[in-house]
Amino acid sequence: MRDAGAEHREAFPRTPQYDAANRMHGTAFPASLKAGGAHPPRPPCLTCLTCLTCSTATQPSLLSGPRRTVSARFAHATMATTKKARTHPPYELLYWPEIPGRGEFIRLAFEAAGVSYTDVCNEKKDGINEVLAIKDDKLTVDKDGNPPVFAPPALRVPGESKDGKSLVLYQTPSILAYLGDRLGLAGEDEIEKHWILSHTLTALDLNNEAHDTHHPIAVTKYYEEQKDEALKKAQDFRENRIPKFFGYFERLLQGNEPAGKGKHLVGGKLSYADTTLWHILNGLKFAFPKELEAREKDFPLLFETFYPSVQEHSGLKEYLASSRRKPFSMGIFRHYPELDRH
């Protein structure tokens, strides 16, 4: 039988990024951890706190294994050979390393559009310092005149702000709306543009509720400290919230079927609403596999047409099969068997 300590060491390997995140919280590791001991089981949502989140949660896969031994410099070189040639401004995604989290919604937009970007923390040796700098609690305005970022993800676009300075935006929906226009993922006209944003915000509501199933009381507490409430929350989520959201998105696909043929929420081509919803469905399949398996047949357009169509999109298919796509682990989407359908 495997000892619990070994399991936890595998699940939550120590990393410089993890240490930096905890220092931001003023959290010190116990001596046993500093000596290479196991991390506490089922950590609280460290990345849901204000230094590590957009608005509610991220994927703390920087706690998860297996760890890659490839250097950041080599990873950067590898990624550079697999992306399309840059025809846009030098977009820079500022987000935590080695995790999907809320940064993934932005990555998917870039990948779907085939537009090059720099994933700063995953591609630069000292990228973590750039992320920490944009959300410095003492910052009032940065050197380019941008207000401070509340929390990652953030998008930096050199040369796109006033007087040719760098523009910095934060909040996932705001970034997606900005990029949607520029990447061709925001529909054909002003009406479609706003529908796409509305559907994206609704999908992100589902994302938030999925997170709250395992941390229904406080993100600073361990899962075990709120497990009883999590069981109740997860049951309500499975029985009431999942069918409500799925039913709504099924109806959207039905209403847009003449143009979208079940493949798109708005119009006849891929939008950032599609990529956002797809990622959330993918996460729910990981977190609640039994529940999703039981319900998919009730939403045929959503799971038999929409889901595989987005997954097979040319830009996304390559990305999803690559090492750049980080696995789910102990973040927003967590698989606790006791929270799934019995």
C-alpha positions, 0 to 999 in steps of 0.5 A, spaced: 500 500 500 502 506 498 503 511 504 499 517 504 505 522 504 508 519 498 501 520 494 501 527 497 508 529 495 507 526 488 500 530 487 503 537 490 511 537 488 515 543 491 516 548 486 519 555 486 512 558 483 509 555 489 513 558 494 512 565 491 505 564 491 505 562 498 510 568 500 505 572 497 500 570 502 505 570 508 504 563 508 510 559 511 511 552 510 512 547 516 519 545 517 517 538 515 515 540 508 521 544 507 525 538 509 522 535 503 516 532 507 509 531 504 504 537 503 497 537 507 492 533 503 487 537 499 490 544 499 485 550 500 484 554 494 491 558 494 490 560 487 483 562 488 485 568 493 486 575 491 494 574 489 492 568 484 485 569 481 481 573 476 475 573 480 474 566 483 478 561 481 484 558 477 487 551 476 493 550 481 496 545 477 503 548 479 501 543 485 500 537 481 504 532 477 508 529 474 513 535 473 516 537 467 524 537 467 524 541 460 527 548 461 523 554 460 528 556 455 527 549 451 519 550 452 519 557 449 523 554 443 519 548 442 512 553 442 515 557 437 516 552 432 509 550 433 505 556 432 503 560 426 507 566 424 505 572 427 501 577 424 498 581 430 501 585 435 506 581 440 500 579 445 503 577 452 499 572 456 500 574 464 498 568 468 501 563 473 505 557 470 503 550 469 496 551 470 490 551 465 486 556 470 482 562 467 488 563 463 486 557 459 480 561 456 485 566 453 489 561 450 484 557 447 482 564 443 489 565 441 490 557 439 483 557 435 485 563 431 492 561 429 495 567 432 501 567 436 502 570 443 507 569 449 505 565 455 510 569 459 510 564 465 511 558 461 516 561 456 520 566 460 525 564 465 523 569 470 516 570 467 513 569 474 516 575 476 512 579 471 506 576 473 507 578 480 509 585 478 503 587 475 499 585 481 503 589 486 499 591 492 502 597 492 502 599 485 497 605 483 499 605 476 504 602 472 510 605 467 505 605 461 499 608 465 495 602 466 491 601 473 494 595 477 491 588 475 487 585 481 489 578 479 491 574 473 490 573 468 492 579 464 493 581 457 499 585 455 499 588 448 506 592 447 504 599 443 497 599 443 496 604 449 496 611 449 502 614 446 505 607 443 505 604 450 503 597 452 496 596 454 494 592 460 487 589 461 485 584 466 479 580 467 477 574 463 471 576 459 474 583 458 480 580 455 476 575 451 471 581 448 478 585 446 481 579 443 474 577 440 474 583 435 481 582 433 482 575 432 475 574 428 472 570 434 466 575 436 461 574 430 459 578 424 456 584 427 454 588 433 448 584 435 452 578 434 458 581 438 454 582 444 450 575 444 457 572 444 459 576 450 452 574 454 453 567 452 460 567 455 458 570 461 453 565 462 458 560 461 463 563 466 457 563 471 457 555 470 465 555 471 464 559 478 459 554 480 463 548 479 468 551 483 464 552 489 462 545 489 468 543 493 469 550 496 462 552 498 464 556 504 471 559 504 477 558 499 482 559 505 479 553 508 481 546 506 476 541 502 476 537 509 474 543 513 468 544 509 466 537 506 459 536 509 457 543 506 461 541 499 457 534 499 450 538 499 453 543 494 455 538 489 448 534 490 444 541 488 449 542 483 448 536 479 441 535 480 439 542 479 444 547 476 447 542 471 441 541 467 439 548 468 445 550 464 445 545 459 438 546 458 439 553 456 445 552 452 442 546 448 436 551 447 441 556 444 444 551 439 437 549 437 435 556 436 442 558 432 441 551 428 439 554 421 446 558 421 450 554 426 448 547 425 449 545 432 456 547 432 456 554 434 452 558 439 452 564 435 452 565 427 455 560 423 463 560 425 467 559 431 467 564 437 470 565 443 463 563 447 464 556 443 471 555 446 469 558 453 463 553 453 467 547 450 473 548 456 468 548 461 464 542 459 471 538 458 472 540 465 466 538 468 467 531 464 473 531 469 470 533 475 463 529 474 465 523 470 459 519 472 454 525 472 456 527 465 455 520 462 448 520 465 446 526 462 449 527 455 444 523 452 439 529 454 443 534 450 444 531 444 446 538 440 451 540 446 454 533 446 454 530 440 455 536 435 457 542 439 462 539 443 466 534 438 466 540 433 469 545 437 474 540 439 476 538 432 477 545 430 483 545 426 487 550 431 484 547 437 485 540 435 493 541 434 493 545 441 489 540 445 494 534 443 500 538 445 504 538 451 502 546 452 495 544 454 495 543 461 492 537 465 486 538 470 488 536 477 486 540 483 484 547 481 477 549 479 475 542 476 477 537 481 475 530 481 472 528 488 468 521 487 464 523 493 462 529 490 460 525 483 453 521 482 453 515 486 
